[in-house]
Amino acid sequence: MMSQINVICTAKSKIKLVSYHPLCKNRMGVEAIRYSSLPPFIDNSCRREPDFQNPHPSITALCRGQTFAPRLRVGDLVLYMTVGGVYPPFKCGHHLVAVLQVKEVYETHQDAKKWYEEHGFQIPANCMVPDNPPCRYEMTAGKYEKREKHCIDKYLSHNEKDKETIGKAMIQKWDEEYRIRAEEHPVFVRTAPLYIELLAPQVIRRDQFVEIFGKVPVTQTPINLTIKEFRSLMKLIHITVTISALEQSKPCSVSAKEYSQSLSQR
């Protein structure tokens, strides 16, 4: 059964496809899911970049610096999928997890915090303000850049007291890296979720990527999508897309011709 989402965009709106690492990426993340009852496809880090669990998911520059969040504008769409991998018990591949639309771009994390507080929402995990601590280390998939499996097995072999001591030290270092990044690039993006599936998102196969893009796209650096590519990806997760113009604007990140064609398919 197909669902439907309505996208309101302007002539300057962009559609971005980007990847992230889910919590279920490794044994440590699976342990966190099991013992803390966490959704498997939330972000794996101590700052949840992005924070899919917030009613207004947020995107910051904590992970990609100046290459992504500072370039987003109100009305842009962001599609998040996992990096390719094996996520037991789910199928191997990329999982399309969320479609977010940018609603507001704040100059600083503190400015964003004020909006969330004034509207009665929890401050997102990736909002770097003094009274918003990071997630505990045991609620992440760890931060090991080399010999990840060996390091995780060693960490998990410790008793609870030692794991707590190690975790606090790891989080302090990890969060300091994020704090520095937030000072360098303080922009904070608030979005509205058009689609989110954190429990069992649809896997996208290699042949499906090839049919849409001619190859499997590399999305560590976000890529722009055309409306046709966007529609094709949404169809894979059983969603049809209605494109609506805002103030009689033209295309959503593409040409007027494609925009007119998209309206004719409604």
Beta strands, then each sheet from edge to edge (+ up, - down):
strand 1: 3-9
strand 2: 15-20
strand 3: 58-60
strand 4: 77-82
strand 5: 94-106
strand 6: 188-196
strand 7: 202-204
strand 8: 223-224
strand 9: 239-245
sheet 1: 1+ 9+
sheet 2: 3+ 6- 5+ 4- 2- 8+
sheet 3: 3+ 6- 5+ 7-
end
